[in-house]
């Protein structure tokens, strides 16, 4: 699988500008917020077992057609990165102490999927036909 997800450290996140950023709470409905002037939406994983941000990312990409950066923050683990990309995330800030090189290898383990996803809508048989 081609890695499209930008992987950041906490320090990288802190160094970036914060204008045009919307931090969306886990219990917020993305369909009810204005995305006018927003370049990046940050979705938080308060703990790795809380998957509401996956649904929010999917809604932002597929239903609202948000083309900006959707960033995963909080308790972001390496084994979640591929699913984050498939759900519509375009960047992720790794939990403190996680190695970005390990994160990049995760994408090599899963080169492709049969199903379509938030960014690649067609299933594999349609892409190879």
N, C-alpha and C positions, 0 to 999 in steps of 0.2 A: 504494500500500500504506500502510495506516495505520501510523504509527510507534509501536510499543509498547516498543521497546528504549530503555531509559534510557541516555543517553550521558554519561559522566563524564570529567573530567580527572583526572590523577594527584593533583592537589591536592584535588579533591572526594573521592577515594577515601581519602586520608590523614585527612581531617576526619571521616569517618564512624566510628561505633562499631564495634568488632570482636567484640562478644559474639554468640554464636549463629552463628558463621561457621565453616564447614568448608572448608579449603583442600585440595582433592583433587589428588594427584599425577597426572601424565599416565599413568602406568602402573598406576594403581589401578583396580580394577573397581568402578564405582558400585553394582553389585548386591550387593556384599559389605560395604558400610559402613552403619552405623546413622545414620539421619537424625533420630533422636529429639532434639528440642530445637533443631534446626538451622533457622535462618531464611534463611541465605544459603550457597550453595555457590560457591566461587571455583574456576574452571577456568583453568589457565594455558596460554598459547600461548608456549612458550619461543622460538620463531621462527615466522614466518608460514607456513612450509611444513609445520609439524607440526599436523595436523588431528585428533589424537586427542581433543581437547576437544569437537569437534563431536559425536563418537559418545557421549562421556560425557553431554553435555547432552541428547541424544536419549533415552538410557536413563533419565536422571533424570526427564524430563518424561513420556515415554510409558509406560515399563514400571513405574517406581516412583511415578508420579503425584505427584511432588514439586511442591508449589504455591508454594514460596518463591522467592526471588531466585536465579537462576543467573547468575553474573557472569563475563564474560570479562576476563582480565587478561594482562599480558605484551605480546607483540608484536602488538597489535591494530591492524589497518589498516582504513581507511575502506571499502575495497572488500569487506571480509569481513562487514560489519555486517548486511546483509540476510540473508545465509545464516545468520549467528549467530541472528538472530531466528527464522528458519524452523526452526532446529535445536532451539530451546527456551530460548535465552538470553533473559533479561529485562533485563540491564544489561551495559554494557561500559565499561572504562576505556581510553580512547584512548592510544596510544603518545605519549610526550612530543613536543610540537611539532606535533601534528595539530589542526586547527581543528574544533571541534564543529559549526560552521555548515556546513562541507563535509560532515560526516558526516550531518547531517539532510537535506541535498539528495539523498543517495544513495537515500533511501526514496521520494522523488518520482519517481525514474527508473524504478522498478519498481512500478507501482500494484497489480498482482495477478498471481497465478500460477494455472496450470491445476491443478497437483497440490495435494493436501493437504499439511500439514506438521505439525510437533510441536504447534503451538498451534491451527491451523485444520485439523481432521481431514478435512473434506469437500473433494472436488475442486470446481473452479469450476462445472461443470455442475450439481452438486447444490445449490450455494449460490444459483444464479440461477434454478433451476426453480421 
